[in-house]
């Protein structure tokens, strides 16, 4: 009888889906943050850039050598260090070579590496590259035990954890990246100014960020432009590590004959593709959103030259450019978020002083490691020189021992008390070196190395000497790449934007009478002229007229929606012609569930009364509800289950309100508080239902309503006059059964 097979124990571990998901997502997030998206504060590089530079160094692509195909570099990077797609690696390499994307290029490219118009670079098999002098300063000393190395992804090679980085690359070239739950956006700066700030920080470690900002007044973008952000805002951004920098294109006026002129744009904001920007301006011009612009053309060659022609000679150049800055990419904002990995690999937002100090600490660490490495080399050489001196003094005996003894190494070690290193140096010495083996030369080299050894030990023993050495290295960087070099001159200038100067572009819109029509489904259009009879206007099937307004093209429209938001529409931007118009939802970012409650001409002198179906409301000045963006402006807060349903101009001295329960209440308008935003106060109390209709009126003139095409007015209103939030009572005989003052 065969023995039974032992039962195998169930080895499946039950793990909760939530727990597993959290662990895996956390691992992914950490990998993205530390190994892909955020730069290291010490060398300012992400792993892919660091691996690119290191691979090019091993390929001996230094500035003095020839170029090699980019495909060769990318192949080495993805094969040895970076297990990702070749396209992503090549794109990273291309960006390091683009002088309009990087302030100080780290790769010198040969071939088509793209353009500021947004053109892509040629394929990697066609382009060639080598390192720049800036890149070499980042790599200087990497073979002198200055930084740590770690195994690559497959364990077959070693790669640097960080570069020695004698160049303040993080702030000089900036960095951008989006990780999981965090992002970084650091603008480029002028390296000469950074060197001044670093030297000042060495001498004044307790200084404030504001004092450092005297040396670093603001970013220096590769494409130039003009910073118009107030100095206080820039300093605040440097102090907190977060902020935004307002950047404008650089322009000047070129005079023409007959009193005409044209504006020449020579520099555009950073990270703006010129061709796409021109396309957008052309679209805005076609849509008549640039009323001061007559024409635009691109005359750029190697240098940028955009020509803007005014509509006529009476248009002021500054006013034209202010209108362009307002709605085109000729003005942008660079959002600064200095989120980096510190020396321990922890992501955090640093201010200007913390970033500069982290760079200095890294340079101190590199200096100490490099000095110890050199001391080790000196000690080894001094040991060898001691052995060579003994060999020189006993050359004949050394030769005899080597020729006759079976174990010459042991004999020499015993005879002259030599170390293993010294004997190996003697035995490995070539015969041709014997003629150079002179006592004077050995002693001279020994003395020089001993002196250097003493100086290096003194350096390590003194913090002050270390910081003096680091300051000298920083001064050398400034000489090599600072303002006296073509690449080091500041490109981005500073100026003040015209504060408080309102450019009234609407004043240049031709004033024409129009009739505005808006349907129940929210389709809006404008008909030329003031049309009293629009009965022949057609709507889509199932749709009908809801609003009709007499207006001018210079007017603005106020839209109030059932979610309590106000939106603003310029009347001249409404679709014209015999068509059925366009949906308002395409022109504004309205909620899909929101309906248009009211549509009116904006009058800054009016007060508006807004109310919800719950019977709550308040008055608000029309000037307070103007929306500046497509998203609208939330004014009336609506509780769940209710909606905004009233927006009327305030006229008279009393409010008349009637509910679904057919109870009418009149109360003084003075009891209604003015507000800017909120739910408002209770206008009328209801047991069941809610608000049906509301209007304002003058008590002495009586309360009027529509009934059967006629208007009826009730003057004896004492029974219905009360206080705000009362319940009210049944309306006078003859009031519409619809509970609407309009009789609808």
C-alpha positions as CSV (number, residue, x, y, z in Angstrom):
1,X,0.0,0.0,0.0
2,X,1.5,3.3,-1.2
3,X,2.0,5.9,1.5
4,X,-0.2,9.0,1.4
5,X,1.2,12.2,0.0
6,X,1.5,14.8,2.7
7,X,-1.1,17.6,2.4
8,X,0.5,20.8,1.2
9,X,-0.4,23.7,3.5
10,X,-2.3,26.6,2.0
11,X,0.4,29.4,1.4
12,X,-2.0,32.1,0.1
13,X,-1.9,35.1,2.3
14,X,-5.1,37.1,2.6
15,X,-4.3,40.9,2.2
16,X,-6.8,43.6,2.1
17,X,-7.2,45.4,-1.2
18,X,-7.1,48.8,0.4
19,X,-3.8,48.0,2.2
20,X,-2.2,46.6,-0.9
21,X,-3.3,49.6,-3.0
22,X,-2.0,52.1,-0.4
23,X,1.4,50.3,-0.2
24,X,1.8,50.0,-4.0
25,X,0.7,53.5,-4.7
26,X,3.0,54.9,-2.0
27,X,5.9,53.0,-3.5
28,X,5.0,54.4,-7.0
29,X,4.6,57.9,-5.6
30,X,8.0,57.8,-3.8
31,X,9.7,56.4,-6.9
32,X,8.2,59.2,-9.1
33,X,9.2,61.9,-6.6
34,X,12.8,60.8,-5.8
35,X,13.8,59.1,-9.1
36,X,12.1,61.1,-11.8
37,X,10.4,64.4,-11.2
38,X,12.2,66.5,-8.5
39,X,15.8,67.8,-8.8
40,X,18.5,67.4,-6.2
41,X,19.2,70.7,-4.4
42,X,23.0,70.0,-4.6
43,X,23.5,69.6,-8.4
44,X,20.0,70.7,-9.6
45,X,19.6,67.6,-11.8
46,X,17.1,64.9,-12.1
47,X,18.3,61.3,-12.5
48,X,17.9,61.3,-16.3
49,X,20.0,64.4,-16.7
50,X,22.7,63.2,-14.3
51,X,22.9,59.9,-16.1
52,X,23.2,61.7,-19.5
53,X,26.1,63.8,-18.4
54,X,27.9,60.9,-16.7
55,X,27.5,58.7,-19.8
56,X,28.8,61.5,-22.0
57,X,31.8,61.9,-19.7
58,X,32.6,58.2,-20.0
59,X,32.4,58.5,-23.8
60,X,35.0,61.2,-23.5
61,X,32.7,63.8,-25.0
62,X,34.4,66.8,-23.4
63,X,34.3,70.3,-25.0
64,X,37.8,69.8,-26.6
65,X,36.9,66.5,-28.2
66,X,34.8,65.8,-31.3
67,X,31.0,65.2,-31.5
68,X,29.4,61.8,-31.3
69,X,25.9,60.7,-32.5
70,X,23.2,61.3,-30.0
71,X,21.9,57.8,-30.6
72,X,25.2,56.5,-29.2
73,X,24.7,58.5,-26.0
74,X,21.1,57.6,-25.6
75,X,22.0,53.9,-26.2
76,X,24.5,54.0,-23.4
77,X,22.2,55.8,-21.0
78,X,19.2,53.4,-21.5
79,X,21.5,50.4,-21.7
80,X,23.6,51.1,-18.6
81,X,21.7,53.5,-16.3
82,X,18.2,54.5,-17.2
83,X,15.7,51.7,-18.0
84,X,13.2,54.0,-19.8
85,X,12.2,54.8,-23.3
86,X,14.8,56.2,-25.7
87,X,12.4,59.0,-26.8
88,X,12.1,60.4,-23.3
89,X,15.9,60.3,-22.8
90,X,16.5,62.0,-26.1
91,X,14.0,64.7,-25.4
92,X,15.8,65.4,-22.1
93,X,19.1,65.6,-23.9
94,X,17.7,67.9,-26.6
95,X,16.4,70.3,-23.9
96,X,19.8,70.5,-22.3
97,X,21.1,71.8,-25.7
98,X,18.4,74.4,-26.4
99,X,19.6,77.9,-25.6
100,X,16.0,79.1,-25.5
101,X,15.0,76.4,-22.9
102,X,18.1,76.3,-20.7
103,X,19.9,79.4,-19.5
104,X,23.3,77.7,-19.5
105,X,23.4,74.8,-21.9
106,X,24.9,71.6,-20.6
107,X,25.0,69.9,-24.0
108,X,26.5,71.4,-27.2
109,X,24.5,70.1,-30.1
110,X,25.3,69.8,-33.7
111,X,22.4,69.5,-36.1
112,X,18.7,70.3,-35.8
113,X,17.8,70.6,-32.1
114,X,14.5,72.3,-32.5
115,X,13.5,76.0,-32.4
116,X,11.6,78.5,-30.3
117,X,8.6,78.0,-32.7
118,X,8.1,74.6,-31.2
119,X,9.7,72.6,-34.0
120,X,10.9,69.2,-32.9
121,X,14.6,68.2,-33.1
122,X,15.8,65.8,-35.8
123,X,16.0,62.1,-35.0
124,X,18.8,61.1,-32.8
125,X,20.6,59.3,-35.6
126,X,21.1,62.6,-37.4
127,X,22.2,64.8,-34.5
128,X,25.5,64.9,-32.6
129,X,26.6,66.3,-29.2
130,X,29.3,66.8,-26.7
131,X,29.5,68.4,-23.2
132,X,29.8,72.1,-22.6
133,X,32.2,73.8,-20.2
134,X,29.3,74.3,-17.7
135,X,28.7,70.6,-17.7
136,X,32.4,69.9,-17.1
137,X,32.2,72.0,-14.0
138,X,29.4,69.9,-12.7
139,X,31.4,66.8,-13.3
140,X,34.8,68.1,-12.1
141,X,36.3,65.8,-9.5
142,X,33.8,63.0,-9.9
143,X,36.8,60.5,-10.2
144,X,38.3,61.8,-6.9
145,X,36.0,60.1,-4.4
146,X,34.0,63.3,-4.0
147,X,30.5,61.8,-4.3
148,X,28.9,58.4,-3.6
149,X,28.1,55.8,-6.2
150,X,25.4,53.2,-6.3
151,X,24.7,50.1,-8.4
152,X,22.6,50.7,-11.6
153,X,19.2,49.0,-12.0
154,X,20.7,45.7,-13.1
155,X,23.8,45.8,-10.8
156,X,26.2,45.6,-13.7
157,X,27.5,49.2,-13.4
158,X,27.9,52.0,-10.9
159,X,26.4,55.5,-11.2
160,X,26.9,58.7,-9.2
161,X,24.2,59.6,-6.6
162,X,24.9,63.3,-7.1
163,X,27.5,65.3,-9.1
164,X,30.3,67.3,-7.5
165,X,28.7,70.4,-9.0
166,X,31.0,73.4,-8.8
167,X,28.3,75.3,-10.7
168,X,25.1,76.5,-8.9
169,X,23.0,74.6,-11.5
170,X,19.7,74.4,-9.6
171,X,19.0,78.1,-9.6
172,X,21.1,79.0,-12.7
173,X,19.2,76.7,-15.0
174,X,16.0,76.2,-13.0
175,X,13.9,73.0,-13.1
176,X,10.3,71.9,-13.7
177,X,8.6,68.6,-13.0
178,X,5.3,67.1,-11.9
179,X,5.4,64.2,-9.4
180,X,2.6,62.5,-7.5
181,X,0.9,65.0,-5.2
182,X,3.6,67.6,-5.7
183,X,5.4,69.6,-8.4
184,X,8.4,71.8,-8.8
185,X,8.9,75.0,-10.8
186,X,12.1,76.9,-10.4
187,X,13.0,79.7,-12.7
188,X,16.6,80.2,-14.2
189,X,18.8,82.9,-12.7
190,X,22.0,84.8,-13.7
191,X,25.0,82.9,-12.4
192,X,27.1,86.0,-11.8
193,X,24.4,87.3,-9.4
194,X,24.2,83.8,-7.8
195,X,28.0,83.8,-7.2
196,X,27.7,87.3,-5.5
197,X,25.0,86.0,-3.3
198,X,27.0,82.8,-2.4
199,X,30.1,84.8,-1.5
200,X,27.9,87.2,0.6
201,X,26.3,84.2,2.4
202,X,29.7,82.8,3.2
203,X,30.7,86.0,5.0
204,X,27.2,86.6,6.5
205,X,25.6,83.2,7.3
206,X,22.9,84.9,9.5
207,X,21.7,87.3,6.7
208,X,18.1,87.5,5.6
209,X,16.6,86.5,2.3
210,X,15.9,90.1,1.6
211,X,19.6,91.0,1.8
212,X,20.4,88.0,-0.5
213,X,17.8,89.4,-2.9
214,X,19.9,92.5,-3.3
215,X,22.4,90.3,-5.1
216,X,19.7,88.1,-6.9
217,X,17.0,90.7,-7.8
218,X,15.0,88.1,-9.8
219,X,15.1,85.4,-12.4
220,X,17.0,85.7,-15.6
221,X,15.2,83.8,-18.4
222,X,17.0,82.5,-21.5
223,X,14.5,84.2,-23.8
224,X,15.0,87.6,-22.1
225,X,11.8,89.6,-21.7
226,X,10.9,92.1,-19.0
227,X,9.9,91.3,-15.4
228,X,7.2,93.7,-14.2
229,X,6.5,92.1,-10.8
230,X,6.9,94.4,-7.8
231,X,10.2,93.9,-5.9
232,X,8.3,93.2,-2.7
233,X,6.5,90.3,-4.4
234,X,9.7,88.8,-5.7
235,X,11.3,89.0,-2.3
236,X,8.3,87.3,-0.7
237,X,8.5,84.5,-3.3
238,X,12.2,84.0,-2.4
239,X,11.3,84.0,1.3
240,X,8.5,81.4,1.1
241,X,9.8,79.4,-1.9
242,X,6.4,80.0,-3.6
243,X,5.1,82.9,-5.7
244,X,4.6,84.1,-9.3
245,X,6.7,86.3,-11.5
246,X,4.9,88.5,-14.1
247,X,6.9,88.5,-17.4
248,X,6.3,90.5,-20.5
249,X,7.7,90.6,-24.0
250,X,10.3,93.2,-24.8
251,X,9.3,95.8,-27.5
252,X,10.1,99.1,-29.0
253,X,8.5,101.6,-31.4
254,X,9.8,101.9,-35.0
255,X,8.8,105.2,-36.6
256,X,7.5,105.1,-40.2
257,X,6.6,107.8,-42.7
258,X,3.5,110.0,-42.6
259,X,3.3,109.9,-38.8
260,X,2.7,106.1,-38.7
261,X,4.6,103.6,-36.6
262,X,4.9,99.9,-35.9
263,X,5.8,98.0,-32.8
264,X,8.7,95.5,-32.9
265,X,8.7,92.6,-30.4
266,X,12.3,91.3,-30.0
267,X,11.9,89.0,-27.0
268,X,9.0,86.9,-25.8
269,X,8.2,85.3,-22.4
270,X,9.9,82.1,-21.3
271,X,8.5,78.8,-22.5
272,X,6.1,80.4,-25.0
273,X,6.2,78.9,-28.5
274,X,6.4,81.8,-30.9
275,X,4.4,80.2,-33.8
276,X,1.5,79.1,-31.5
277,X,1.4,82.5,-29.8
278,X,1.1,84.2,-33.2
279,X,-1.7,81.8,-34.2
280,X,-3.6,82.7,-31.0
281,X,-3.1,86.4,-31.6
282,X,-4.4,85.9,-35.2
283,X,-7.5,84.1,-33.9
284,X,-8.2,86.9,-31.4
285,X,-7.7,89.5,-34.1
286,X,-10.1,87.6,-36.4
287,X,-12.7,87.4,-33.6
288,X,-12.4,91.2,-33.1
289,X,-11.0,90.9,-29.6
290,X,-8.0,93.1,-30.4
291,X,-9.7,96.4,-31.5
292,X,-6.5,98.4,-31.4
293,X,-4.4,96.0,-33.6
294,X,-4.3,96.5,-37.3
295,X,-2.1,93.6,-38.4
296,X,0.6,91.2,-37.1
297,X,3.4,89.6,-39.0
298,X,6.5,87.5,-38.2
299,X,9.8,88.8,-39.7
300,X,12.0,86.6,-37.5
301,X,15.2,85.0,-38.7
302,X,17.8,84.0,-36.2
303,X,16.6,86.9,-34.0
304,X,12.9,87.4,-33.0
305,X,11.1,90.2,-34.8
306,X,7.4,90.3,-34.5
307,X,5.7,93.4,-36.2
308,X,2.5,94.8,-34.7
309,X,0.7,97.5,-36.7
310,X,-1.8,99.7,-34.9
311,X,-5.3,100.1,-36.4
312,X,-4.7,103.8,-37.0
313,X,-2.1,106.4,-36.2
314,X,-4.2,107.8,-33.3
315,X,-3.8,104.6,-31.3
316,X,-1.3,105.1,-28.5
317,X,1.6,102.5,-28.6
318,X,1.5,101.9,-24.9
319,X,-2.3,101.5,-24.9
320,X,-2.0,99.0,-27.8
321,X,0.7,96.9,-25.9
322,X,-1.3,97.0,-22.7
323,X,-4.3,95.6,-24.6
324,X,-2.0,92.9,-26.0
325,X,-0.5,92.1,-22.7
326,X,-4.0,91.7,-21.1
327,X,-5.3,88.9,-23.4
328,X,-2.3,87.4,-25.2
329,X,0.8,85.4,-24.3
330,X,3.0,88.5,-24.7
331,X,2.5,88.6,-20.9
332,X,2.7,85.5,-18.8
333,X,3.2,84.5,-15.2
334,X,5.9,82.1,-14.1
335,X,4.6,80.2,-11.0
336,X,7.5,79.6,-8.7
337,X,7.5,76.5,-6.5
338,X,11.0,75.7,-5.2
339,X,10.2,72.1,-4.3
340,X,13.4,70.0,-4.3
341,X,15.1,66.9,-2.8
342,X,17.4,67.9,0.1
343,X,20.7,66.1,0.8
344,X,18.8,63.2,2.6
345,X,16.4,62.7,-0.4
346,X,13.5,64.3,1.3
347,X,11.2,66.6,-0.8
348,X,10.5,70.0,0.6
349,X,10.0,73.6,-0.4
350,X,13.1,75.7,0.2
351,X,13.6,79.4,0.2
352,X,16.4,81.2,-1.6
353,X,18.8,81.1,1.4
354,X,18.2,77.4,2.1
355,X,18.9,76.5,-1.5
356,X,22.1,78.6,-1.6
357,X,23.2,77.2,1.8
358,X,22.6,73.6,0.7
359,X,24.8,74.2,-2.3
360,X,27.6,75.6,-0.1
361,X,27.3,72.6,2.3
362,X,27.7,70.3,-0.7
363,X,30.7,72.2,-1.9
364,X,32.2,71.9,1.6
365,X,31.6,68.2,1.6
366,X,33.1,67.8,-1.9
367,X,36.2,69.9,-0.8
368,X,36.8,67.7,2.3
369,X,36.4,64.4,0.3
370,X,38.6,65.7,-2.5
371,X,41.3,66.8,-0.1
372,X,41.3,63.5,1.7
373,X,41.5,61.7,-1.6
374,X,44.5,63.9,-2.6
375,X,46.1,63.3,0.8
376,X,45.8,59.5,0.2
377,X,47.5,59.9,-3.2
378,X,50.3,62.0,-1.7
379,X,50.9,59.5,1.1
380,X,51.1,56.7,-1.4
381,X,53.5,58.6,-3.6
382,X,55.7,59.6,-0.6
383,X,55.9,56.0,0.4
384,X,57.0,55.1,-3.2
385,X,59.6,57.9,-3.3
386,X,61.1,56.6,-0.1
387,X,61.6,53.2,-1.6
388,X,63.0,54.7,-4.9
389,X,65.5,56.7,-2.9
390,X,66.8,53.5,-1.3
391,X,66.9,51.8,-4.7
392,X,68.9,54.7,-6.1
393,X,71.4,54.6,-3.3
394,X,71.8,50.8,-3.7
395,X,71.1,50.4,-7.4
396,X,73.8,47.8,-8.0
397,X,72.7,45.7,-5.0
398,X,69.1,45.9,-6.1
399,X,70.0,44.7,-9.6
400,X,72.0,41.8,-8.1
401,X,69.2,40.7,-5.9
402,X,66.7,40.7,-8.7
403,X,69.1,38.7,-10.9
404,X,70.2,36.1,-8.3
405,X,67.6,35.7,-5.7
406,X,64.6,33.4,-6.1
407,X,62.4,35.7,-3.9
408,X,63.8,39.2,-4.5
409,X,60.8,40.9,-2.9
410,X,61.2,39.2,0.5
411,X,65.0,39.8,0.4
412,X,64.7,43.5,-0.3
413,X,62.0,44.0,2.3
414,X,64.2,42.3,4.9
415,X,67.4,43.9,3.9
416,X,66.2,47.6,3.8
417,X,63.0,47.3,5.8
418,X,60.9,48.3,2.8
419,X,57.1,48.1,2.7
420,X,55.2,45.9,0.2
421,X,54.2,49.1,-1.7
422,X,57.8,50.2,-2.0
423,X,59.2,46.9,-3.2
424,X,56.4,46.6,-5.8
425,X,57.2,50.0,-7.1
426,X,60.9,49.0,-7.4
427,X,60.2,45.7,-9.1
428,X,57.6,47.3,-11.5
429,X,60.0,50.0,-12.5
430,X,61.1,49.9,-16.2
431,X,64.7,49.8,-17.2
432,X,64.4,53.1,-19.1
433,X,63.5,54.8,-15.8
434,X,66.9,54.0,-14.3
435,X,68.5,56.8,-16.1
436,X,66.0,59.3,-14.6
437,X,66.5,58.0,-11.1
438,X,68.5,60.8,-9.7
439,X,68.7,61.8,-6.1
440,X,67.9,65.5,-6.8
441,X,64.7,64.8,-8.7
442,X,63.4,62.4,-6.0
443,X,64.2,64.8,-3.2
444,X,62.5,67.7,-5.1
445,X,59.3,65.7,-5.7
446,X,59.4,64.5,-2.1
447,X,59.7,68.1,-0.8
448,X,56.9,69.4,-3.0
449,X,54.6,66.7,-2.0
450,X,55.4,67.1,1.7
451,X,54.7,70.8,1.4
452,X,51.4,70.1,-0.3
453,X,50.5,67.5,2.3
454,X,51.1,70.0,5.1
455,X,48.9,72.6,3.4
456,X,46.1,70.2,2.8
457,X,46.1,69.0,6.4
458,X,46.1,72.7,7.5
459,X,43.1,73.3,5.2
460,X,41.1,70.4,6.7
461,X,41.9,71.6,10.2
462,X,40.5,75.1,9.6
463,X,36.9,75.9,8.7
464,X,37.9,79.4,7.8
465,X,40.4,78.2,5.2
466,X,37.9,75.8,3.8
467,X,35.3,78.6,3.2
468,X,38.0,80.8,1.7
469,X,38.9,78.0,-0.8
470,X,35.2,77.6,-1.6
471,X,34.8,81.4,-2.1
472,X,37.8,81.3,-4.5
473,X,36.2,78.5,-6.5
474,X,32.9,80.5,-6.7
475,X,34.8,83.6,-7.8
476,X,36.5,81.5,-10.6
477,X,33.0,80.4,-11.7
478,X,31.9,84.0,-11.9
479,X,35.0,84.9,-14.0
480,X,34.4,81.9,-16.4
481,X,30.6,82.3,-16.8
482,X,29.7,85.7,-15.3
483,X,28.6,89.0,-16.7
484,X,31.8,89.7,-18.6
485,X,31.2,86.7,-20.9
486,X,28.6,86.8,-23.8
487,X,26.6,84.0,-22.2
488,X,26.7,85.5,-18.7
489,X,25.2,88.9,-19.4
490,X,21.7,89.4,-17.9
491,X,19.0,88.9,-20.5
492,X,15.8,89.6,-18.5
493,X,15.4,93.3,-17.5
494,X,13.2,94.8,-14.9
495,X,10.5,97.5,-15.3
496,X,7.3,98.7,-13.6
497,X,3.9,98.0,-15.1
498,X,1.6,101.0,-15.4
499,X,-0.1,100.6,-12.0
500,X,-3.6,102.0,-11.9
501,X,-3.7,102.9,-15.6
502,X,-6.9,101.4,-16.8
503,X,-6.8,100.6,-20.5
504,X,-10.4,101.1,-21.6
505,X,-10.4,98.9,-24.7
506,X,-14.2,99.0,-24.8
507,X,-13.9,102.7,-25.7
508,X,-12.5,101.5,-29.1
509,X,-15.4,99.2,-29.8
510,X,-17.7,100.8,-32.4
511,X,-21.0,101.6,-30.7
512,X,-23.9,100.0,-32.6
513,X,-27.5,99.4,-31.6
514,X,-28.3,95.7,-31.2
515,X,-31.2,93.5,-29.9
516,X,-30.1,90.6,-27.8
517,X,-32.2,87.4,-27.8
518,X,-31.7,84.5,-25.5
519,X,-33.8,81.3,-25.6
520,X,-35.2,79.0,-23.0
521,X,-32.4,76.5,-23.7
522,X,-29.7,79.2,-23.4
523,X,-28.9,80.0,-27.1
524,X,-27.9,83.6,-27.4
525,X,-27.5,86.0,-30.3
526,X,-27.5,89.7,-31.3
527,X,-29.5,91.2,-34.1
528,X,-28.4,94.5,-35.7
529,X,-30.5,97.5,-34.7
530,X,-33.2,97.9,-32.0
531,X,-35.9,95.5,-33.1
532,X,-39.3,96.0,-31.3
533,X,-40.9,93.2,-33.3
534,X,-39.0,89.9,-33.3
535,X,-42.0,87.6,-34.0
536,X,-40.3,86.4,-37.2
537,X,-37.2,85.2,-35.3
538,X,-37.0,81.4,-35.4
539,X,-35.7,79.1,-32.7
540,X,-34.7,75.5,-32.6
541,X,-37.5,72.9,-32.4
542,X,-38.7,72.7,-28.8
543,X,-37.1,76.0,-27.9
544,X,-38.6,79.5,-27.5
545,X,-37.7,83.1,-26.5
546,X,-36.9,83.8,-22.9
547,X,-35.1,87.2,-22.8
548,X,-35.1,90.1,-25.2
549,X,-32.9,93.2,-24.5
550,X,-32.3,96.5,-26.3
551,X,-28.6,97.2,-26.0
552,X,-25.4,98.7,-27.5
553,X,-22.3,96.8,-28.6
554,X,-20.4,98.7,-25.9
555,X,-22.6,97.2,-23.1
556,X,-21.9,94.3,-20.8
557,X,-24.4,91.7,-19.9
558,X,-25.1,90.2,-16.5
559,X,-26.2,86.6,-16.4
560,X,-27.6,85.2,-13.1
561,X,-28.0,81.5,-12.9
562,X,-29.9,79.1,-10.6
563,X,-26.8,78.1,-8.7
564,X,-26.4,81.7,-7.5
565,X,-23.5,82.7,-9.8
566,X,-23.1,85.9,-11.9
567,X,-21.4,85.9,-15.3
568,X,-20.4,88.8,-17.5
569,X,-20.5,88.8,-21.3
570,X,-19.4,91.8,-23.5
571,X,-22.2,92.5,-25.9
572,X,-19.8,92.9,-28.9
573,X,-18.7,89.3,-28.5
574,X,-22.1,87.9,-29.0
575,X,-22.7,85.9,-32.3
576,X,-24.3,87.9,-35.0
577,X,-26.2,87.2,-38.2
578,X,-29.3,85.2,-39.1
579,X,-28.3,82.0,-37.4
580,X,-29.6,80.7,-34.2
581,X,-26.7,81.9,-32.1
582,X,-24.5,79.9,-29.8
583,X,-25.1,78.2,-26.4
584,X,-24.1,80.4,-23.5
585,X,-22.5,77.3,-22.0
586,X,-19.8,77.4,-24.7
587,X,-19.0,81.0,-23.9
588,X,-19.0,80.6,-20.1
589,X,-18.1,77.8,-17.8
590,X,-21.6,77.3,-16.5
591,X,-22.6,74.2,-14.5
592,X,-24.5,71.7,-16.6
593,X,-27.4,71.7,-14.1
594,X,-27.7,75.5,-13.9
595,X,-30.3,77.5,-15.7
596,X,-30.3,81.2,-16.6
597,X,-32.5,83.1,-14.1
598,X,-32.0,86.7,-15.4
599,X,-30.2,88.5,-18.2
600,X,-29.7,92.3,-17.9
601,X,-27.6,95.2,-19.1
602,X,-24.9,96.0,-16.5
603,X,-25.4,99.3,-14.8
604,X,-22.8,100.0,-12.1
605,X,-25.2,102.4,-10.3
606,X,-27.9,99.8,-9.7
607,X,-28.7,97.7,-6.6
608,X,-29.9,94.2,-7.2
609,X,-32.2,92.0,-5.1
610,X,-31.4,88.3,-5.2
611,X,-33.4,85.5,-3.6
612,X,-33.6,81.7,-3.5
613,X,-36.6,79.4,-3.6
614,X,-36.2,78.9,0.1
615,X,-37.3,82.6,0.6
616,X,-33.9,83.9,1.6
617,X,-32.1,86.8,-0.1
618,X,-30.3,90.2,0.2
619,X,-29.5,93.3,-1.9
620,X,-26.1,93.7,-3.6
621,X,-24.5,96.4,-5.6
622,X,-24.2,95.6,-9.3
623,X,-20.5,96.6,-9.3
624,X,-19.9,93.8,-6.8
625,X,-21.2,91.0,-9.0
626,X,-19.1,91.7,-12.1
627,X,-17.2,88.5,-13.0
628,X,-13.7,88.7,-14.4
629,X,-13.4,85.2,-15.7
630,X,-15.4,82.6,-17.5
631,X,-16.0,80.7,-14.2
632,X,-18.3,83.4,-13.0
633,X,-18.6,84.8,-9.5
634,X,-20.5,83.0,-6.7
635,X,-22.7,85.6,-4.9
636,X,-25.8,83.9,-3.6
637,X,-25.1,80.7,-1.7
638,X,-27.9,78.1,-2.4
639,X,-28.7,75.3,0.1
640,X,-29.3,71.8,-1.1
641,X,-32.8,71.2,-2.6
642,X,-33.3,74.9,-3.5
643,X,-32.2,77.2,-6.3
644,X,-31.7,80.9,-7.0
645,X,-34.8,82.2,-8.7
646,X,-34.9,86.0,-8.4
647,X,-32.6,88.8,-9.5
648,X,-34.3,92.2,-10.0
649,X,-33.2,95.9,-9.8
650,X,-34.1,97.5,-6.5
651,X,-36.8,100.3,-7.1
652,X,-39.1,101.9,-4.5
653,X,-39.2,101.5,-0.8
654,X,-41.0,98.2,-0.1
655,X,-40.7,94.5,-1.0
656,X,-43.7,92.4,-2.1
657,X,-43.2,88.7,-1.8
658,X,-45.6,85.8,-2.3
659,X,-45.1,82.1,-1.6
660,X,-46.3,78.9,-3.1
661,X,-48.8,78.8,-0.2
662,X,-50.4,82.0,-1.7
663,X,-49.5,84.1,1.2
664,X,-48.6,87.7,0.4
665,X,-46.2,89.9,2.6
666,X,-45.1,93.5,2.2
667,X,-42.3,94.9,4.3
668,X,-39.9,97.9,4.1
669,X,-36.9,97.6,1.9
670,X,-34.8,99.0,4.7
671,X,-35.2,95.7,6.6
672,X,-33.3,93.9,3.8
673,X,-29.5,94.1,4.5
674,X,-27.0,94.8,1.7
675,X,-24.4,92.0,1.4
676,X,-21.6,91.0,-1.0
677,X,-22.0,87.3,-0.7
678,X,-23.9,84.7,1.4
679,X,-27.2,82.9,1.8
680,X,-29.0,86.1,2.8
681,X,-31.7,86.5,5.4
682,X,-35.2,85.1,5.6
683,X,-37.7,87.2,3.6
684,X,-40.9,85.2,4.3
685,X,-41.6,82.1,6.4
686,X,-43.3,79.1,4.9
687,X,-44.7,75.9,6.4
688,X,-44.9,74.2,3.0
689,X,-43.4,75.1,-0.4
690,X,-41.2,78.1,-0.9
691,X,-40.9,81.5,-2.8
692,X,-43.2,82.0,-5.8
693,X,-42.5,85.6,-6.8
694,X,-41.0,88.9,-5.5
695,X,-40.9,92.5,-6.6
696,X,-40.0,96.0,-5.2
697,X,-42.4,98.9,-5.4
698,X,-43.3,102.3,-3.8
699,X,-45.9,101.9,-1.1
700,X,-47.6,105.2,-1.8
701,X,-48.1,104.3,-5.4
702,X,-49.7,101.0,-4.6
703,X,-48.9,97.4,-5.6
704,X,-49.5,96.5,-9.3
705,X,-49.8,93.1,-11.0
706,X,-50.7,91.9,-14.5
707,X,-54.0,90.1,-15.0
708,X,-55.4,89.1,-18.4
709,X,-53.3,91.6,-20.3
710,X,-54.4,94.4,-18.0
711,X,-52.6,96.0,-15.1
712,X,-54.4,96.2,-11.7
713,X,-53.2,98.3,-8.8
714,X,-54.1,97.9,-5.1
715,X,-53.6,101.0,-2.9
716,X,-55.1,99.8,0.4
717,X,-52.3,97.6,1.5
718,X,-52.3,97.9,5.3
719,X,-53.5,94.3,5.9
720,X,-50.4,92.9,4.1
721,X,-47.8,95.3,5.5
722,X,-45.6,93.6,8.1
723,X,-42.0,92.8,8.9
724,X,-39.5,90.8,7.1
725,X,-39.8,87.0,7.9
726,X,-43.5,87.2,8.7
727,X,-45.8,84.6,7.1
728,X,-48.1,87.0,5.3
729,X,-51.8,86.5,4.4
730,X,-53.9,85.7,1.3
731,X,-53.6,88.3,-1.4
732,X,-56.3,90.8,-2.5
733,X,-59.2,89.5,-4.6
734,X,-58.3,89.3,-8.2
735,X,-54.6,88.4,-7.7
736,X,-53.4,85.9,-10.4
737,X,-53.9,82.3,-9.5
738,X,-50.3,81.7,-10.8
739,X,-49.0,83.6,-7.7
740,X,-46.9,85.8,-10.1
741,X,-47.0,89.6,-10.2
742,X,-46.5,89.4,-14.0
743,X,-49.6,87.2,-14.3
744,X,-47.6,84.4,-16.1
